[in-house]
Amino acid sequence: MSKVINLNEWRKQKSTESEFAPIPGFIIWLHCPKCKSTEYTEVRMTGGRIHKCGTIVEEAEVAIDVRAEFTIVQRNLEILKGPDPFNQGKKFKLVNKLLGNTEQLVQKIKNNEIEYQRRLQIISAEKITPYPQEWIPEENGIEYIIVQPNGIMITTARQADQHFPKKQ
């Protein structure tokens, strides 16, 4: 006996699959050997780039799943919304003196995440729907580290030292 296929269910399943399909993209890490500065961009440029100091920069193109990166940024922003994302309270007065106000530090991290999210939107050229809450990065081949004490996830694609290893 053959299975009965409901056309509406099939269409719904296909639209759900396409809604959460990976969005291929890339970011390009740029490293100036003279200035020792590193930054990323979403713009490809043939023929190389020249840094503001006049040196030709080293480039490393990193393939990414834009939807996965976007989802991780969303989760990071949720963590940073909490009242004390660094769980410091009054225990870390010395850290506060060394780093400055932790609220300023949290705001800087939030701004970096929002900027990365904006660039991901540019890469995809369409509205990005994050993966569902039950999506697990490591089961989908996404490598990352967790920055403590707050639990922010940083993917390998965002770790510049992975793409420009220090020369000994």
C-alpha positions in Angstrom: 0.0 0.0 0.0 1.4 3.4 -0.9 1.6 6.4 1.3 -1.0 9.2 0.7 0.7 12.5 0.1 -1.2 15.7 1.1 -0.2 18.5 -1.2 -0.7 21.2 1.4 1.4 19.3 4.0 4.1 18.9 1.4 4.1 22.6 0.5 4.2 23.5 4.2 7.2 21.2 4.8 9.1 22.6 1.8 8.5 26.2 2.8 9.7 25.4 6.4 12.8 23.7 5.0 13.6 26.7 2.7 12.9 29.1 5.6 15.6 27.5 7.7 18.0 26.5 4.9 21.6 27.6 5.4 22.5 30.9 3.7 26.0 30.6 2.3 28.2 33.7 2.6 31.7 34.8 3.6 33.5 37.4 5.6 37.0 38.6 4.7 39.6 39.1 7.5 42.2 41.8 6.7 45.5 42.0 8.5 48.1 44.8 8.1 51.5 43.3 8.9 53.0 46.8 9.5 50.3 48.2 11.8 49.4 44.8 13.3 45.7 45.7 12.9 43.1 43.2 12.1 39.5 43.8 11.0 36.8 42.2 8.9 34.7 43.2 5.9 31.9 41.7 3.8 33.2 43.2 0.6 35.3 41.2 -1.8 37.9 43.1 -3.7 40.0 41.6 -6.5 43.6 42.7 -6.8 44.2 43.1 -3.1 43.9 46.1 -0.8 46.2 48.7 0.5 45.9 49.8 4.1 45.9 53.4 5.1 49.6 53.1 6.0 50.4 52.1 2.4 51.1 48.4 3.1 49.3 45.6 1.2 47.1 43.8 3.6 46.9 40.0 4.1 43.4 38.7 3.4 41.6 35.5 4.6 38.2 34.7 3.1 36.1 32.6 5.5 33.0 30.8 4.3 30.1 31.1 6.8 26.5 30.1 7.2 25.0 33.5 7.5 21.8 32.2 9.2 23.9 30.3 11.8 26.1 33.4 12.5 22.9 35.5 12.8 21.3 33.0 15.2 24.4 33.0 17.4 24.4 36.8 17.5 20.7 36.9 18.4 21.5 34.5 21.3 24.4 36.6 22.4 22.2 39.7 22.4 19.7 37.9 24.6 22.4 37.1 27.1 23.6 40.7 27.2 20.0 41.9 27.9 20.2 40.5 31.4 20.7 42.9 34.4 24.3 41.8 35.1 25.6 39.8 32.1 29.0 39.4 33.6 27.6 38.2 36.9 30.0 40.5 38.7 27.9 42.1 41.4 30.1 43.6 44.1 32.7 40.8 43.9 34.8 42.3 41.2 35.6 45.9 42.3 39.2 45.5 41.1 38.1 44.3 37.6 35.7 47.3 37.4 38.7 49.6 38.2 40.9 47.9 35.6 38.4 47.7 32.8 36.3 50.7 33.6 32.6 50.6 34.1 31.2 47.2 33.2 28.1 48.8 31.8 30.3 50.5 29.2 32.0 47.2 28.4 28.6 45.5 28.0 27.4 48.3 25.7 30.6 48.0 23.6 30.0 44.2 23.2 26.3 44.8 22.3 27.4 47.4 19.7 29.9 45.0 18.2 27.2 42.3 18.0 24.7 44.7 16.4 27.3 45.8 13.8 28.1 42.2 12.9 24.4 41.5 12.6 24.0 44.5 10.3 26.8 43.2 8.1 25.3 39.7 8.0 22.1 41.4 6.6 24.2 43.0 3.9 25.8 39.7 3.0 22.5 37.9 2.7 20.8 40.8 0.9 17.5 39.6 2.4 15.7 39.4 5.7 17.3 36.7 7.8 15.2 34.4 10.0 17.2 32.9 12.8 17.2 29.1 13.3 14.7 27.8 15.8 15.5 27.8 19.5 16.2 24.1 19.5 18.9 24.5 16.8 22.3 23.4 18.2 25.4 24.9 16.5 27.8 22.0 17.1 25.3 19.5 15.6 25.4 21.5 12.4 29.2 21.8 12.1 29.6 25.3 13.7 32.7 25.6 15.8 32.8 28.2 18.5 34.2 29.1 21.9 32.3 30.3 24.9 33.6 33.5 26.5 33.2 33.4 30.3 31.8 34.6 32.6 28.8 35.5 30.6 28.6 32.7 28.1 28.9 34.7 24.8 29.5 32.4 21.9 32.2 33.4 19.3 32.3 31.3 16.2 35.6 30.3 14.5 34.8 32.7 11.7 34.9 35.6 14.1 38.3 34.6 15.6 40.9 36.6 13.7 43.8 34.6 15.3 42.5 31.5 13.6 43.0 33.0 10.2 46.3 34.9 10.8 48.4 32.7 13.1 51.2 34.5 14.9 54.5 34.0 13.3 57.2 32.7 15.6 
